[in-house]
Amino acid sequence: MSLVIVGSVAFDAIETPFGKTDKIVGGAGTYAGLAASYLFDQVKVIGVVGEDFGANIDIFKSRGIQTEGIEIIPGGKSFFWAGKYHNDMNSRDTLATELNVLGDFDPKIPASYQDCEYLLLGNLTPQIQIDTLNRLDNKPKLVVLDTMNFWMDVALEDLKTVLKRIDVLTINDAEARQLSGEYSLVKAAEVILAMGPKYLIIKKGEHGALLFGEGQIFAAPALPLADVFDPTGAGDAFAGGFIGYLAKIKTINFNNMKNAIIYGSALASFCVEKFGTERLQELHKDEIADRIKQFVHLSQFQLD
């Protein structure tokens, strides 16, 4: 039994009010894989990099993440993104996007990955997500999908096709409104769940997240942080922590998904404390346990 994550493995260059970096390792598959590895010990990543990625592959191996599914293109250059965050840290300008080898990414699933029971389809084209599902010998026990407004603009029909085949969709509030055509997030959730997913997570950044499913709604808080150094990858770390927790406990229901959202939120809260994946590479499990307690205290109350 394994958790397979399909996502970009990349280089980023990031500028925030706290400073800037040169090229550092990034990508949705990287953030999600690192986060999941703290909760589950059979994480396998599918992605593509250029020859320039070099020894950076050791970032995965140091966390016990299997990399057989990361294709290395000889002579190729890895996907590169550069961005500058505004003072509010919620908005950013993209300074450069170089698809490079990601532009021709065709996911290859090694035989050793066919034991996949938990699948996270990162934010890539809906066609890549469909191809991945088609190439698995068996349908996983749980399929979580992340997407964004761009695919709603340019590949809506493909996105609707893949939504029929997944269990959990994770998007932000603006994307939920765009996909559903409804402003109310409760009404938006009804429309989106009718498209196929059994559960919907609507991420609201510094305002937490909403979980819809089984006729129920759960509102998870976000942990107030004094400093946010770099929000890049926080949503991917959230998704990795979420599915990593569910793979660990092996039982899928609404109550466990509530707990999974708290674990995902905890991993995301660490992610933003330093640039890139640096914080996710150096975590200790006791830190995660302490952070979970903070989330519990944040939302716990007693009525007289």
Buried (B, 14 or more C-beta within 10 A) or exposed (E): EBBBBBBBBBBBBBBBBBEEBEBBBBBBBBBBBBBBBBBBBBBBBBBBBBEBBEEBBEBBEEBEBBBBBBBBBEEBBBBBBBBBBEEEBEEBEEEEEBBBBBEEBEBBBEEEBEBBBBBBBBBBBBBBBBBBBEBBEEEBBBBBBBBBBEBBEEBEEBBBBBBEBBBBBBBBBEBBBBBBEBEEBEBBBBBBBEBBBBBBBBBBBBEBBBBBBEEEBBBBEBBEEEEBBBBBBBBBBBBBBBBBBBBBEEEBEBEBBBBBBBBBBBBBBBBBBBBBBBBBEEBEEEBBEEBBEEBEEBEEEEEE
